[in-house]
Amino acid sequence: MRMFSAIVIAAGRGTRMRSRTAKALHPVAGRSMLWYALSLARRVADARVVVVIGHQADRVRTFLDQSKADFEPFDVALQPEQLGTGHAVRQAQAALMPNGKAASRHCLIVNADTPLLRRATVQRLLARHEKEKAVLTLLSTELPKPRGYGRVVRGEKGQVVKVVEEADATRAERAIHEVNAGTYVVDTSFLFKALARVRARNAQGEYYLTDVVGLAVAEGRKVAGLKTSDSRECLGVNTREHLAGVEEAMRHRIRARWLSAGVTMLDPRATFIDDTVTIGMDTVLHPGVTLEGQTNIGPDCVIRSASRITNSVVGKAVTIQDSSVVDQAVIEDHATIGPFAHIRPGTVLRKHAKVGNFVEVKNTELGAGSKANHLTYLGDATVGKRVNIGAGTITCNYDGYKKDRTTIEDEAFIGSGTQLIAPVKVGKGAVVGSGSTITEDVPPDALALSRSPQVTKEQWAAKRRAYHSEKSSTVPSPRGRKKGAKR
């Protein structure tokens, strides 16, 4: 028989969150709370893992389907009505007691709304359970303000006697500062036998999982406890305020992890890094940097203030200047971006490419060593190596019905203020004069111009100034008009 199975409770409504999203799916540092709980359960358990879903079951099931590659194998059990934690755990019985026999000796129970719970703490809980030969071992902590949490009541010798929910607690019990974290290890066979005896005789009219503690004590079975000194691990998310506190704590952990891995942060508290991000050694992050999603930052990069990178791959020694946005793009080694640049999905910047001030790039490959330094839009384009694109250049990729591509081959020069009307191709080494509108392909090494002839009229400006000066001097002053005179 295997040692540990696991149950993840993700069925709650989360009424106090005041949200249309199921509580378990709310994100913390780029991952849903359910992700953290399921990941922890899967890494600890050597037997079956069951996720109990209920409120917004379809949405939660969709998330689980999308996460199969991360957590398989696991089972899903449905709690059709949200009648309390004890009722939720009972829904896992079919998976963990097949044919009436336990699939594992013990069962770990965790809640999806405690994303700060560490693997090391759970392993200590499992070890305590085995050492004490207990039928049930619970995790607890002490809080200076325990309002809203169930209290752990201990006997004269320090043994766990019961867990009482705050709504059902006496004044003396509410004065207790040791609170239940909602994480348990229970003998699997005992768990489901005890749950069959739990009744909803409480202020909430629910089936409490905590009642199993009292049932074990009544049978003379040993109940153990592990008190963690890090109370943040036990923080359950029931409100938006709780969510903000957990988010802050999780991001602190993430920053600490990358600082210890050799990443420099000039102001760690002003740096936001999702749990899904990876960062290379000796990269420097300036204040206000945000790294989101499946982003991979290489070594020796410099990312300056107020820049945001989402779901992108950034090579080594890349410089991203202030207030730039990079989304779903690939940035190769030694490229430079910004300031105030917008790199949109589908973009690839090759080695040593440069995208400068107020440049927007979408679904475009900018070749090695090529530059678009100022005030340019490149959309649906393929740009070769060592191309210079002048300020104000636009690839006109959309005709109102469909999008077409622009191709600029190696070593071409595009003058400032050029419009390239796709589909169009500029050949290798060609030059496009400033201010041109290019509607036809330009052969390699050719010069393309599309301008109206310049007209110069000498002394025209001087005559214009003289005319307006003479005209303004003949207009009578308002003070010179007689009272009642018409204008």
C-alpha positions as a printed Julia matrix, in Angstrom:
487×3 Matrix{Float64}:
   0.0     0.0     0.0
   1.23    3.49   -0.83
   1.8     5.96    1.98
   0.1     9.25    1.08
  -2.77   10.29   -1.13
  -4.01   13.9    -1.21
  -7.23   15.88   -1.41
  -7.3    19.47   -2.65
 -10.5    21.29   -1.67
 -11.39   23.76   -4.43
 -15.16   23.79   -4.24
 -15.89   26.93   -2.22
 -17.94   29.87   -3.42
 -15.77   32.57   -1.85
 -18.69   34.92   -1.21
 -16.58   37.51    0.58
 -14.33   37.86   -2.46
 -17.22   39.6    -4.22
 -16.15   38.22   -7.56
 -17.6    36.46  -10.59
 -14.5    34.23  -10.58
 -14.29   31.1    -8.45
 -12.04   31.77   -5.48
  -9.62   28.96   -6.3
  -8.93   30.5    -9.73
  -7.87   33.93   -8.48
  -4.24   34.52   -9.42
  -1.32   35.05   -7.06
   1.93   36.14   -8.72
   0.85   34.84  -12.11
  -0.59   31.47  -11.06
  -4.01   30.54   -9.76
  -4.26   29.64   -6.07
  -5.42   26.18   -7.15
  -2.19   25.73   -9.12
  -0.09   26.15   -5.97
  -2.2    23.74   -3.93
  -2.34   21.08   -6.64
   1.37   21.4    -7.34
   2.15   20.91   -3.67
  -0.15   17.89   -3.38
   1.25   16.25   -6.48
   4.87   16.67   -5.31
   4.17   15.25   -1.85
   1.73   12.41   -2.53
   2.91    9.07   -3.83
  -0.66    7.85   -4.36
  -3.79    9.38   -5.87
  -4.52   13.1    -5.81
  -8.16   14.22   -5.88
  -9.34   17.76   -6.58
 -12.81   18.47   -5.19
 -14.63   21.09   -7.25
 -18.05   22.66   -6.81
 -18.78   26.35   -7.38
 -18.23   27.22  -11.07
 -17.23   23.61  -11.6
 -17.08   23.97  -15.39
 -14.55   26.81  -15.2
 -12.43   25.02  -12.62
 -12.54   21.81  -14.68
 -11.4    23.75  -17.74
  -8.39   25.0   -15.8
  -7.61   21.47  -14.66
  -7.88   20.15  -18.21
  -5.43   22.81  -19.36
  -3.05   21.89  -16.52
  -2.97   18.13  -17.04
   0.6    18.16  -18.32
   1.79   19.77  -15.07
  -0.02   17.56  -12.59
  -1.06   14.22  -14.06
  -2.24   11.92  -12.74
  -5.06   13.36  -10.66
  -8.78   12.75  -10.2
 -11.64   15.23  -10.03
 -14.61   14.86   -7.68
 -17.7    17.07   -7.76
 -19.38   18.57   -4.7
 -22.79   19.42   -6.21
 -23.83   21.54   -3.2
 -21.43   23.54   -1.05
 -22.35   22.07    2.34
 -19.04   22.51    4.14
 -15.49   21.16    4.13
 -16.46   17.79    5.58
 -19.01   17.28    2.85
 -16.43   18.31    0.24
 -13.88   15.74    1.44
 -16.53   12.99    1.37
 -16.78   13.45   -2.4
 -13.26   12.01   -2.73
 -14.24    8.71   -1.12
 -14.91    6.87   -4.37
 -11.42    7.67   -5.64
  -9.53    7.03   -2.39
 -11.55    4.04   -1.14
 -12.06    1.94   -4.28
 -14.01   -1.23   -3.49
 -14.09   -0.11    0.13
 -10.32   -0.41    0.56
  -8.0     2.54    1.18
  -5.71    3.45   -1.72
  -3.1     4.72    0.77
  -2.37    4.54    4.48
  -2.71    8.27    5.0
  -4.36   11.21    3.27
  -3.12   14.8     3.08
  -5.88   17.43    2.93
  -5.1    20.96    1.75
  -7.25   23.93    0.76
  -6.86   25.69   -2.55
  -6.96   29.09   -0.85
  -3.64   28.69    1.07
  -1.08   29.26   -1.71
   1.78   30.2     0.66
   1.98   26.72    2.2
   5.49   25.33    1.67
   6.44   21.82    0.67
   8.98   21.63    3.51
   6.26   22.4     6.06
   3.97   19.72    4.67
   6.8    17.19    4.75
   7.39   18.06    8.41
   3.66   17.53    9.02
   3.8    14.11    7.36
   6.88   13.17    9.38
   5.21   14.28   12.63
   2.14   12.2    11.79
   4.22    9.05   11.3
   6.44    9.67   14.31
   3.48   10.21   16.65
   1.58    7.27   15.14
  -1.43    9.56   15.13
  -4.73    8.95   13.4
  -4.9    12.68   12.58
  -2.3    15.45   12.59
  -3.19   19.06   11.93
  -1.16   22.13   11.05
  -1.61   25.23   13.18
  -0.04   28.61   13.87
  -0.43   31.51   16.28
  -1.91   34.81   15.17
  -2.01   38.01   17.24
  -5.43   38.74   15.74
  -7.08   35.36   15.07
 -10.45   36.72   14.03
 -12.15   34.59   11.38
 -10.11   31.44   12.01
 -11.02   28.21   13.79
  -9.28   27.85   17.18
  -7.21   24.86   18.25
  -8.23   23.8    21.74
  -5.64   21.85   23.72
  -5.88   19.85   26.94
  -3.88   20.17   30.15
  -0.98   18.18   28.72
  -0.92   20.16   25.49
  -2.7    17.54   23.45
  -5.15   18.63   20.73
  -8.69   18.22   22.03
 -10.78   19.83   19.33
 -10.99   22.52   16.7
 -13.85   24.98   17.05
 -14.98   27.39   14.36
 -15.2    31.0    15.47
 -18.97   31.19   14.96
 -19.41   28.3    17.39
 -16.68   29.27   19.88
 -17.24   30.41   23.46
 -15.71   33.66   24.68
 -12.84   31.72   26.26
 -12.21   29.79   23.04
 -12.2    32.98   20.99
  -9.41   34.26   23.23
  -7.15   31.43   21.98
  -4.49   32.61   19.51
  -3.58   29.19   18.07
  -5.56   28.76   14.86
  -6.25   25.88   12.51
  -4.5    26.15    9.14
  -6.94   23.78    7.41
  -4.17   21.33    6.47
  -4.36   17.78    7.83
  -2.9    14.31    7.54
  -5.47   11.64    8.41
  -5.55    7.87    8.39
  -7.49    7.24    5.17
  -9.81    4.52    6.45
 -10.59    6.45    9.63
 -11.23    9.66    7.67
 -14.19    8.4     5.69
 -15.67    6.39    8.55
 -15.58    9.5    10.72
 -17.03   11.75    8.01
 -20.05    9.47    7.77
 -20.78   10.38   11.4
 -20.37   14.16   11.06
 -23.59   16.15   11.4
 -24.39   19.74   10.48
 -25.19   20.86   14.01
 -23.5    24.25   14.06
 -24.09   27.94   13.41
 -23.39   27.58    9.69
 -25.51   24.47    9.14
 -22.53   22.83    7.41
 -20.61   19.57    7.68
 -17.31   20.62    9.27
 -14.16   18.67    8.54
 -12.87   19.87   11.91
 -15.47   17.69   13.65
 -13.32   14.69   12.72
 -10.82   15.89   15.34
 -13.39   15.59   18.11
 -14.52   12.18   16.88
 -10.94   10.88   16.98
 -10.45   12.18   20.52
 -13.76   10.62   21.62
 -12.54    7.23   20.36
  -9.29    7.6    22.27
  -7.3     7.88   19.05
  -4.2    10.05   19.04
  -4.47   13.52   17.47
  -1.2    15.37   16.94
  -0.39   18.89   15.86
   2.45   20.77   14.21
   2.65   24.47   14.94
   4.51   26.46   12.28
   6.29   29.64   13.31
   5.68   31.24    9.9
   2.05   32.25   10.18
   2.01   33.54    6.59
   1.99   29.95    5.34
  -1.38   29.45    6.96
  -3.04   32.55    5.56
  -6.28   31.57    3.88
  -7.75   33.87    1.25
 -11.34   34.84    1.96
 -11.37   38.51    0.94
  -9.63   40.81   -1.51
  -7.6    42.15    1.39
  -6.4    38.64    2.17
  -5.55   38.16   -1.51
  -3.46   41.34   -1.56
  -1.56   40.21    1.53
  -0.84   36.78    0.06
   0.23   38.37   -3.23
   2.72   40.6    -1.42
   4.16   37.68    0.53
   4.46   35.48   -2.56
   6.2    38.2    -4.55
   8.62   38.73   -1.67
   9.52   35.03   -1.85
  10.01   35.2    -5.6
  12.27   38.25   -5.38
  14.33   36.61   -2.64
  14.76   33.54   -4.82
  16.14   35.53   -7.76
  18.31   37.77   -5.61
  19.98   34.65   -4.23
  20.41   33.4    -7.83
  22.48   36.44   -8.82
  19.91   38.9   -10.16
  20.29   42.56   -9.18
  17.21   44.59   -8.23
  17.82   48.26   -7.49
  14.56   48.44   -5.52
  13.19   44.93   -4.87
   9.92   46.21   -3.41
   9.2    48.04   -6.67
   9.98   45.01   -8.85
   7.18   42.6    -9.82
   8.06   39.09  -10.99
   5.57   36.29  -11.65
   6.29   32.82  -10.32
   6.42   31.58  -13.92
   9.38   33.81  -14.91
  13.04   32.76  -15.18
  15.96   35.21  -15.05
  19.65   34.78  -15.88
  22.53   35.67  -13.62
  23.86   39.26  -13.52
  20.71   40.71  -15.06
  19.84   44.12  -13.57
  16.23   45.12  -12.93
  15.49   48.79  -12.31
  12.56   50.05  -10.2
   9.1    49.52  -11.65
   9.98   46.56  -13.87
   7.2    43.97  -14.32
   7.94   40.46  -15.63
   4.85   38.38  -16.37
   3.75   34.99  -17.66
   6.06   32.53  -19.37
   8.92   35.0   -19.68
  12.55   33.89  -19.86
  15.2    36.59  -19.35
  18.8    35.7   -20.21
  21.97   36.67  -18.32
  23.62   40.11  -18.31
  20.49   42.0   -19.38
  19.54   45.5   -18.24
  15.85   46.27  -17.95
  15.16   49.84  -16.97
  12.33   51.48  -15.09
   8.63   51.06  -15.87
   9.17   48.39  -18.54
   6.86   45.39  -18.77
   7.7    42.04  -20.39
   5.03   39.39  -20.85
   5.31   35.82  -22.22
   8.54   36.61  -24.06
  12.03   35.19  -24.51
  14.89   37.64  -24.02
  18.45   36.59  -24.85
  21.68   37.56  -23.14
  23.03   41.09  -22.78
  19.81   42.69  -24.01
  19.1    46.29  -22.99
  15.49   47.39  -22.58
  15.23   51.09  -21.93
  12.63   52.88  -19.81
   8.86   52.54  -20.3
   8.96   49.82  -22.96
   6.44   47.01  -23.42
   7.4    43.58  -24.8
   4.57   41.07  -25.31
   4.85   37.55  -26.78
   8.08   38.31  -28.59
  11.57   36.87  -29.03
  14.5    39.21  -28.41
  17.88   37.78  -29.35
  21.28   38.51  -27.8
  22.6    42.08  -27.57
  19.45   43.68  -28.96
  18.38   47.11  -27.71
  14.82   48.32  -27.18
  13.37   51.69  -26.23
  12.79   53.94  -24.51
   9.01   54.07  -25.02
   8.97   51.17  -27.49
   6.08   48.71  -27.97
   7.07   45.21  -29.1
   3.87   43.35  -29.89
   3.07   39.64  -30.38
   4.85   37.7   -33.1
   7.91   39.95  -33.2
  11.45   38.59  -33.45
  14.39   40.93  -32.98
  17.58   39.27  -34.17
  21.04   39.76  -32.63
  22.19   43.36  -32.22
  18.93   44.71  -33.65
  17.78   48.05  -32.32
  14.29   49.43  -31.82
  14.32   52.98  -30.49
  12.12   55.81  -29.25
   8.37   55.49  -29.83
   8.71   52.57  -32.26
   5.94   49.97  -32.5
   6.69   46.53  -33.96
   4.1    43.79  -34.55
   4.45   40.34  -36.12
   7.75   41.39  -37.65
  11.22   39.95  -37.91
  13.92   42.61  -37.63
  17.19   41.17  -38.87
  20.57   41.09  -37.17
  22.1    44.53  -36.81
  19.07   46.31  -38.28
  17.77   49.54  -36.78
  14.49   51.35  -36.45
  15.48   54.18  -34.17
  12.6    56.65  -34.09
   8.85   57.05  -34.44
   8.26   54.05  -36.7
   5.58   51.38  -37.14
   6.61   47.99  -38.51
   3.71   45.57  -38.85
   3.63   42.22  -40.67
   7.11   42.73  -42.08
  10.28   40.77  -42.72
  13.38   42.93  -42.45
  16.8    41.58  -43.35
  20.24   42.21  -41.89
  21.86   45.62  -41.4
  18.84   47.56  -42.64
  18.4    51.18  -41.57
  14.83   52.37  -41.23
  14.42   56.12  -40.94
  12.21   58.02  -38.54
   8.51   58.12  -39.29
   8.51   55.05  -41.55
   5.25   53.09  -41.69
   4.48   49.69  -43.17
   0.88   50.08  -44.32
  -0.14   46.47  -43.76
  -3.94   46.73  -43.54
  -6.27   47.81  -46.36
  -9.43   47.65  -44.28
 -10.17   44.01  -45.2
  -6.94   42.01  -45.0
  -3.32   42.3   -43.94
  -0.33   41.9   -46.24
   3.41   41.66  -45.61
   6.29   43.96  -46.4
   9.73   42.54  -47.15
  12.91   44.59  -46.84
  16.04   42.71  -47.82
  19.56   42.95  -46.37
  21.39   46.29  -46.21
  18.55   48.35  -47.64
  18.12   51.97  -46.54
  14.65   53.36  -45.92
  14.54   57.15  -45.71
  12.55   59.02  -43.1
   8.83   59.53  -43.54
   8.38   56.6   -45.92
   5.14   54.66  -46.35
   5.52   51.11  -47.64
   2.15   49.94  -49.02
   1.96   46.16  -48.57
   2.35   43.81  -50.26
   5.67   45.26  -51.38
   9.33   44.25  -51.46
  12.48   46.37  -51.23
  15.47   44.53  -52.67
  18.91   44.03  -51.17
  20.98   47.18  -50.9
  18.22   49.39  -52.32
  17.63   52.97  -51.16
  14.22   54.53  -50.66
  14.26   58.33  -50.57
  12.74   60.19  -47.65
   9.09   61.06  -47.89
   8.3    58.38  -50.46
   5.15   56.31  -50.78
   6.23   52.94  -52.19
   3.53   50.91  -53.9
   5.7    48.78  -56.21
   8.63   46.46  -55.6
  12.06   48.11  -55.55
  14.83   46.11  -57.29
  18.11   45.38  -55.49
  20.55   48.31  -55.38
  17.98   50.67  -56.91
  16.93   54.13  -55.76
  13.19   54.63  -55.35
  11.64   58.09  -55.06
   8.02   59.06  -54.89
   7.7    62.82  -54.35
   6.04   65.83  -55.89
   8.57   68.2   -57.52
   9.72   70.96  -55.19
   8.5    74.44  -56.09
  10.47   77.47  -54.82
   9.11   81.03  -55.13
  11.7    83.57  -54.1
  10.61   86.44  -51.79
   7.15   84.89  -51.42
   7.39   84.71  -47.61
   8.59   88.32  -47.33
   5.73   89.59  -49.49
   3.24   87.6   -47.39
   4.52   89.1   -44.14
   4.4    92.62  -45.61
   0.84   92.12  -46.82
  -0.43   90.96  -43.42
   1.48   93.7   -41.62
  -0.09   96.42  -43.84
  -3.55   94.91  -43.45
  -3.37   94.83  -39.65
  -2.24   98.48  -39.47
  -5.34   99.71  -41.36
  -7.8    98.09  -38.92
  -9.22  100.9   -36.67
  -8.56  100.65  -32.95
 -11.63   99.71  -30.83
 -10.98  102.86  -28.76
 -11.38  105.03  -31.85
 -14.96  103.89  -32.52
 -17.88  106.06  -31.51
 -20.29  104.77  -28.94
 -23.04  102.72  -30.57
 -21.2   102.57  -33.9
 -21.69   99.35  -35.89
 -18.7    97.21  -36.8
